[in-house]
Amino acid sequence: MKSFLLDTHVWVWSLVEPKRLSPKVRNTLEDEKAELFLSPITLWEAILLGERGKVEMKPDPVQWVRDRLLASPLREAPINCEIAIQSRALNLQLQDPADRFLVATAIVFNLTLITADQTLLKCRTISCLKAT
């Protein structure tokens, strides 16, 4: 069974604009055999997108995220001590703390990161699947 970590934009797009995702990624997200994980960092970033008006989230960003979590088969990839340590130990040019936490999460839980972020796609430390 293959296990995947969804980058924030991938999770949001899968809910509001699934056509932005490649057919391969849409199939992966619909595959019952695939294990799909979200980091709490993804939820935090999604709420920020809603608060900043980048994505319409009704009735409000927090409730929107809660409702989507209840309706989806995603598993939580919790932030733990090892992820915190790995996020700082990464020998990468990533300065965005959220990206560092996602990469560290993928390393610690041995997950393939689904992303459209070109910087993350170039990361040789983890396995990535291009989202678009």
C-alpha positions in Angstrom: 0.0 0.0 0.0 1.4 3.4 -1.0 1.2 6.3 1.5 1.0 10.0 0.6 1.2 13.3 2.4 -0.9 16.1 0.8 0.7 19.5 0.5 -1.8 22.3 1.6 -2.6 23.4 -2.0 -3.2 19.8 -3.1 -5.7 19.2 -0.3 -7.5 22.5 -0.9 -7.5 22.0 -4.7 -8.9 18.5 -4.3 -11.9 20.0 -2.4 -12.5 23.2 -4.4 -10.8 22.9 -7.8 -10.0 19.2 -8.4 -9.4 19.9 -12.2 -6.2 21.7 -11.2 -4.8 18.3 -10.2 -3.3 15.9 -12.8 -5.4 12.9 -13.7 -2.8 10.7 -12.0 -3.1 12.6 -8.7 -6.9 12.6 -8.9 -6.8 8.9 -9.4 -4.4 8.5 -6.5 -6.7 10.5 -4.2 -9.6 8.3 -5.2 -7.7 5.0 -4.9 -9.1 3.1 -1.9 -5.8 1.3 -1.5 -3.8 4.6 -1.1 -3.3 5.9 2.4 -3.7 9.7 2.5 -2.2 11.8 5.2 -2.5 15.4 6.3 -0.2 17.3 8.6 -1.6 19.7 11.2 0.6 22.2 9.4 -1.6 21.8 6.3 -4.7 22.6 8.3 -3.0 25.7 9.8 -2.0 26.9 6.3 -5.5 26.2 4.9 -7.1 28.3 7.7 -4.7 31.1 6.9 -5.7 31.0 3.2 -9.3 31.3 4.3 -8.6 34.1 6.7 -6.7 36.0 4.1 -9.5 35.6 1.5 -7.4 33.4 -0.9 -10.0 30.6 -0.7 -13.6 31.1 0.1 -14.4 29.0 3.2 -17.9 29.2 4.6 -19.2 29.7 7.1 -15.7 30.4 8.3 -12.2 28.9 7.8 -12.1 26.9 11.0 -15.5 25.4 10.5 -14.8 24.7 6.8 -11.7 22.8 7.7 -13.5 20.9 10.5 -16.3 19.9 8.1 -13.9 18.7 5.4 -12.0 16.6 7.9 -15.2 14.9 9.0 -16.1 14.1 5.4 -12.8 12.7 4.3 -10.9 9.5 4.8 -7.6 11.2 5.5 -5.3 10.2 8.3 -3.4 12.6 10.6 0.4 12.7 10.4 1.0 14.3 13.8 3.9 16.6 14.5 6.1 14.9 17.0 9.6 15.5 18.5 11.4 13.7 15.7 9.7 15.8 13.0 10.7 19.0 14.9 14.3 17.8 15.0 14.3 16.7 11.4 12.8 20.0 10.3 15.9 21.8 11.5 18.4 19.1 10.5 17.4 19.2 6.8 20.2 20.3 4.6 17.9 22.2 2.2 17.4 25.7 0.9 13.9 25.7 2.3 13.3 28.7 4.5 9.5 28.3 4.8 8.9 26.6 8.2 5.7 25.0 6.9 7.6 23.4 4.0 10.3 22.2 6.3 7.8 20.5 8.6 6.1 18.8 5.6 9.4 17.5 4.3 10.3 16.3 7.8 6.9 14.6 8.1 7.4 12.8 4.8 10.8 11.6 6.0 9.7 10.5 9.5 6.6 8.6 8.3 8.1 7.5 4.9 5.4 9.2 2.9 5.4 10.4 -0.7 4.6 14.2 -0.8 2.0 15.2 -3.4 2.8 18.8 -4.3 3.0 21.3 -7.1 5.6 23.4 -5.3 8.7 23.4 -7.6 11.1 23.9 -4.7 9.7 20.8 -3.0 9.6 18.8 -6.2 13.4 19.4 -6.5 14.0 18.0 -3.0 16.0 14.8 -3.3 15.5 13.9 0.4 11.9 12.7 -0.1 9.7 11.0 -2.7 7.4 13.4 -4.5 4.5 13.1 -6.8 3.9 16.2 -9.0 0.3 17.4 -8.5 -0.3 19.3 -11.8 
